[in-house]
Amino acid sequence: MARTILDVHILQTVPPSNLNRDDTGTPKSAYYGGVRRARVSSQAWKRATRKAFNDLLPPEELGVRTKKVAEALAERIVARDGSLQSVAVKLAVEILQAATGTKIDVPKRKAKDGEEAGASTAPQSSYLMFLSRRQLDALAALAIEGSKPDGDAKALAIRLKEKETKARARQAVDSRHSVDIALFGRMVADSADLNVEAATQVAHAISVHKSDIESDYYTAVDDLSSDEESGAGMIGTIDFNSATLYRYAALDVDELQRNLGLGLREDESPSTPVEKAVEAFLEAFITSLPTGKINTFGNHTLPSAVIVKLRDRRPVSFVGAFEEPVPQGPGGGYLRESCRQLADYVPNLEKQYGMEAPNHSWVFRVGSETEALAPLGEQVSLDVLLRDVRMAVAQRLTLGAGA
């Protein structure tokens, strides 16, 4: 059975920066092809992509990932019925525990100075829970309904023991997934049946060349120091690197459709939610950037080249093109040689495996350094790329529905 898979390949040059650091504050790295490469973890770039969704999608199509899920749900309960302000957290705890099987409790912590022993914060889950705003709204409605007429948490608890009511609560968190949950998946440790398989796989970004880590020694002067007071008010060091990165992500459109379900509105095509999600993911993944030490380095760059492939069998990364580290070009820099190396590798790989798809390949590039990539697909701008990929996905889904 034919599949619908999008491969996204990106070359992006980043100047001195510390996008993603380890526990010592050093930029993450990895050995590949026998040399040390700069690395940015997939988790860091997925986080940046999710943050970018805030500017691309309405809030109701996004989720909330937090331990403070009881507070988030309580806010929605109060928004619907302000008279439940005093019991909203208790109602939230009851229905969340019934719906997810997860214990929601007050976290244990030491009392701070001036605080009474045993003082507590709001109940929390023991791990990050990922729920869509629509799911939170559905739970809020059930909590209000089940606690009537007096907003009684005990009454709600009793009703949640009923098979039908508990099933409705679980259904509320297992339907109408948000775009970010559908794309990146969800794990519910205490109820595996509520897990959501991620439709997107994101690779760790690595430099196409050897990359060394450098250290910057800095000082800060005390503004109120007198001329007689020599020396700095503060000294320190910060590690950084610079690199031309290869980034890769694969999006299983079929899995995304299963996660999102069909169209939620009668006036739109059943494939519309998937089309919107694909377009948002492409733009967010291409243009997002992890914000580690961004105020220190101001390393705001955009990709120099983007290649998108629509496949019908399996995802394929092109990282093998860079197993042999890219040499520095005659005039300096790595981008031009990276593009040449990639342009040689891709046609050979696709020919040998019978994976050529000339009508479903797009290239979005900037500058003369990337000219070698031109034969790899249709030349497009970002806007055209988003439009054409969305149209191609809609066509594939329509054909699949009619099969």
C-alpha positions in Angstrom: 0.0 0.0 0.0 1.4 3.4 -1.0 2.2 5.8 1.8 2.5 9.5 1.9 5.7 10.7 3.5 7.5 14.1 3.4 11.2 14.3 3.8 12.6 17.7 4.7 16.4 18.3 4.2 18.0 21.6 5.2 21.4 23.1 5.0 21.8 26.0 7.5 24.9 28.0 8.4 25.1 29.2 12.0 27.8 31.7 13.2 29.4 31.6 16.6 26.6 30.4 18.9 25.6 27.9 21.6 22.2 26.7 20.4 22.0 23.6 22.5 24.3 23.0 25.5 25.0 20.0 27.7 25.1 19.9 31.5 28.5 21.7 31.5 27.3 24.6 29.3 29.3 23.3 26.3 27.6 23.1 22.9 26.5 19.6 22.2 28.6 17.5 19.7 28.8 14.1 18.2 31.4 12.0 16.3 30.4 11.1 12.8 32.7 10.0 10.0 35.5 9.9 12.5 35.5 13.5 13.4 33.8 15.7 16.0 30.7 17.5 14.7 28.6 20.3 16.1 25.2 18.9 17.1 21.8 20.3 18.0 19.5 17.7 19.6 16.2 16.8 17.9 14.4 17.7 21.2 15.8 21.3 21.0 14.6 21.8 17.4 11.2 20.2 18.1 10.7 22.6 21.0 11.6 25.5 18.7 9.1 24.2 16.1 6.4 24.0 18.7 7.0 27.5 19.8 6.8 28.7 16.2 3.3 27.2 16.0 2.1 30.0 18.3 2.5 32.5 15.4 1.1 30.1 12.7 -1.9 28.4 14.3 -4.8 29.5 16.5 -4.5 28.5 20.2 -7.4 26.0 20.0 -5.4 23.9 17.6 -2.4 23.6 19.9 -1.8 21.7 23.1 -0.3 22.3 26.6 2.5 20.2 28.0 2.9 20.7 31.7 3.0 19.1 35.2 0.6 21.9 36.3 -2.2 20.3 34.3 -4.7 20.6 37.2 -4.2 24.4 37.3 -4.6 24.6 33.5 -7.9 22.6 33.7 -9.1 24.6 36.7 -8.8 27.8 34.8 -11.0 26.4 32.1 -13.6 25.2 34.7 -13.7 28.7 36.2 -13.9 30.3 32.7 -17.1 28.3 32.1 -18.6 28.7 35.6 -17.1 31.4 37.9 -19.1 30.1 40.9 -16.7 27.1 41.0 -13.6 29.1 41.7 -13.1 27.6 45.2 -13.4 24.0 44.1 -12.1 24.1 40.6 -8.7 22.6 41.4 -10.4 19.7 43.3 -12.7 19.0 40.4 -9.8 19.1 38.0 -7.8 16.6 40.0 -10.8 14.2 40.2 -11.5 14.1 36.5 -7.8 14.1 35.4 -7.1 11.1 37.6 -10.2 9.2 36.2 -9.4 10.2 32.6 -5.7 9.4 32.6 -5.1 7.0 35.5 -2.4 9.4 36.7 -2.0 10.5 40.3 -2.3 14.2 40.7 -0.9 15.3 44.0 0.8 18.1 45.9 4.6 17.9 45.2 6.8 17.3 48.2 9.2 20.1 48.9 11.1 21.7 51.7 9.6 24.8 53.3 11.3 28.0 52.4 12.5 30.6 54.9 9.5 32.3 56.5 7.1 29.6 55.2 5.2 27.3 57.5 6.2 23.6 57.3 3.7 21.7 55.2 2.7 24.7 53.1 1.8 23.4 49.7 1.4 24.4 46.1 -1.3 23.3 43.7 -1.5 19.5 42.9 0.7 18.4 40.0 1.3 15.3 37.9 4.6 13.5 38.4 5.5 14.0 34.7 4.7 16.3 31.9 1.2 15.7 30.5 0.3 16.8 27.0 -3.3 17.7 26.4 -4.9 19.7 23.6 -6.9 22.8 24.5 -10.0 21.1 23.1 -9.4 18.1 25.4 -9.1 20.4 28.4 -12.3 22.1 27.4 -14.1 18.8 27.1 -12.8 17.7 30.5 -13.9 21.1 32.0 -17.5 20.5 30.7 -17.6 17.0 32.1 -16.3 18.2 35.5 -19.0 20.8 35.7 -21.7 18.5 34.6 -20.7 15.7 37.0 -20.4 18.0 40.0 -23.8 19.5 39.8 -25.8 21.0 41.4 -23.4 22.3 44.1 -20.0 21.9 42.5 -19.2 18.9 44.8 -15.9 17.2 44.1 -17.1 14.1 46.1 -20.2 13.9 43.9 -18.0 14.1 40.8 -15.7 11.3 42.2 -18.7 9.1 42.7 -20.1 9.7 39.2 -16.6 9.0 37.7 -16.8 5.5 39.1 -19.7 4.8 36.8 -18.5 3.0 33.7 -20.2 5.3 31.2 -19.0 8.5 32.9 -15.4 7.3 33.2 -15.5 6.2 29.5 -16.6 9.7 28.5 -13.7 11.2 30.5 -11.1 8.9 28.8 -12.7 9.6 25.4 -12.3 13.3 26.1 -8.5 13.0 26.2 -8.3 10.4 23.4 -10.0 12.5 20.7 -9.6 15.9 19.0 -5.8 15.9 19.3 -4.0 19.2 18.7 -1.6 19.6 15.8 1.5 19.5 18.0 0.3 16.3 19.8 -0.5 14.7 16.4 2.9 15.6 15.0 5.2 14.9 18.0 3.2 12.3 19.9 2.3 11.8 23.5 3.2 9.4 26.2 0.8 8.8 29.2 2.9 6.7 31.6 -0.1 5.3 33.5 -2.4 4.6 30.5 -0.5 3.3 27.5 -3.8 3.2 25.5 -3.8 7.0 25.6 -0.4 7.2 24.0 -0.2 9.0 20.6 2.3 7.8 18.0 4.3 10.7 16.7 3.8 11.4 13.0 7.1 13.3 12.8 10.6 12.1 13.2 13.3 14.7 13.7 17.0 13.9 13.4 19.8 15.5 15.5 21.2 18.3 13.4 24.9 17.8 12.8 27.6 19.9 11.1 28.7 18.7 7.7 32.3 19.3 8.6 34.6 19.0 11.6 33.7 21.5 14.2 35.8 22.6 17.2 34.5 24.2 20.4 36.0 27.6 21.4 35.8 29.6 24.6 35.1 33.3 25.0 36.6 35.0 28.0 34.5 38.0 29.0 34.4 40.7 31.7 31.8 43.0 33.0 32.5 46.4 34.5 30.8 47.7 37.6 29.1 51.0 36.5 29.6 52.6 39.9 33.3 51.7 40.2 35.5 54.8 40.7 38.6 55.5 38.5 40.7 54.3 41.4 39.1 50.8 41.4 40.7 48.7 38.8 39.6 45.3 37.5 36.3 43.9 36.4 33.2 43.4 38.5 32.7 40.0 36.9 34.6 37.6 34.7 33.7 34.3 33.1 33.9 32.1 30.0 31.3 30.8 27.6 31.8 28.0 25.1 30.6 28.3 21.5 31.0 26.9 18.0 30.0 27.7 14.4 28.9 25.3 11.7 27.0 24.5 8.5 24.4 22.1 9.7 22.5 19.4 8.0 18.9 19.1 9.4 16.4 16.4 8.5 12.8 15.5 9.4 10.3 13.0 8.1 6.6 13.5 8.3 4.2 10.5 7.9 1.1 12.2 6.5 -1.0 9.0 6.9 -0.2 8.8 10.6 -0.9 12.5 11.0 -4.3 12.0 9.4 -5.0 9.1 11.8 -4.0 11.3 14.8 -6.0 14.3 13.7 -9.0 12.5 12.4 -11.2 13.9 9.7 -12.4 17.5 9.2 -14.0 18.9 12.3 -16.3 21.3 10.3 -18.9 20.4 7.8 -17.9 23.2 5.4 -14.4 22.0 4.9 -12.7 19.0 3.2 -11.9 16.0 5.4 -8.2 16.5 4.5 -8.2 20.2 5.5 -6.9 19.6 9.1 -4.0 17.6 7.7 -3.2 20.1 5.0 -3.1 22.9 7.6 -0.9 20.9 9.9 1.6 19.9 7.1 1.9 23.6 6.0 2.4 24.8 9.6 5.0 22.1 10.3 7.0 22.9 7.2 7.1 26.6 7.8 7.8 26.2 11.5 10.6 23.6 11.1 12.3 25.5 8.3 12.2 28.9 9.9 12.5 28.1 13.7 15.8 28.3 15.7 16.6 27.1 19.2 17.1 30.1 21.5 20.0 28.9 23.6 22.3 31.9 24.4 20.5 33.8 21.7 20.9 37.1 23.5 24.7 36.5 23.8 25.3 35.6 20.2 22.4 37.0 18.2 22.8 34.1 15.8 19.5 34.7 13.8 20.0 32.8 10.5 17.7 31.1 8.1 18.4 28.0 6.0 20.4 28.5 2.8 18.8 25.4 1.1 15.7 23.3 1.7 14.9 20.2 -0.2 11.5 18.5 0.2 10.6 15.1 -1.2 7.2 13.5 -1.3 7.7 9.7 -1.1 5.3 6.7 -1.2 7.4 4.0 0.5 9.7 5.1 3.3 11.6 8.1 4.7 15.2 8.6 3.6 17.8 10.8 5.1 20.7 12.2 3.1 23.1 12.4 6.0 25.3 9.8 4.3 26.4 12.5 1.9 28.4 14.0 4.7 29.9 10.8 6.3 33.1 12.1 4.7 33.5 15.6 6.3 33.1 18.4 3.8 36.4 20.2 3.1 36.7 23.9 3.2 36.1 25.5 -0.2 39.0 27.3 -2.0 37.6 30.6 -1.0 36.7 29.5 2.5 33.4 28.3 3.9 31.6 25.0 3.7 28.2 25.7 2.1 29.3 25.5 -1.6 31.1 22.2 -1.1 28.2 20.9 1.0 25.8 21.5 -1.9 28.1 19.9 -4.4 28.5 16.8 -2.2 24.8 16.6 -1.7 24.0 17.1 -5.4 26.3 14.2 -6.3 24.9 11.9 -3.6 21.1 12.3 -4.0 20.6 11.3 -7.6 22.9 8.3 -7.2 21.1 7.1 -4.1 17.6 7.5 -5.6 18.6 5.8 -8.9 20.1 2.8 -7.2 17.0 2.3 -5.0 14.5 3.2 -7.7 13.2 6.2 -5.7 13.2 8.9 -8.3 10.2 11.3 -7.9 10.8 14.2 -10.2 7.3 15.5 -9.9 7.4 15.5 -6.1 10.7 17.2 -5.4 11.1 20.9 -4.5 14.2 22.9 -3.9 14.2 26.3 -2.1 17.6 27.9 -2.0 19.4 31.2 -1.5 22.6 32.4 -3.1 25.0 31.2 -5.8 26.7 28.8 -3.4 23.7 26.6 -3.6 23.4 26.4 -7.4 24.5 22.7 -7.5 21.2 21.7 -5.8 19.1 23.2 -8.6 18.7 19.9 -10.6 17.3 18.1 -7.5 13.8 19.5 -7.8 11.4 22.3 -8.9 12.8 25.7 -8.0 10.4 27.5 -5.6 10.3 30.2 -3.0 9.1 29.5 0.6 5.5 30.6 -0.1 5.3 28.5 -3.3 6.9 25.5 -1.5 4.2 25.6 1.2 1.4 26.0 -1.3 2.6 23.2 -3.7 3.3 20.7 -0.9 -0.1 21.3 0.6 -1.7 20.8 -2.8 0.2 17.6 -3.4 -0.7 16.2 0.0 -4.4 17.0 -0.5 -4.3 15.2 -3.9 -2.6 12.1 -2.4 -5.2 12.0 0.5 -8.1 12.4 -1.9 -6.8 9.6 -4.2 -6.2 7.4 -1.1 -9.8 8.1 0.1 -11.2 7.1 -3.3 -9.1 3.9 -3.5 
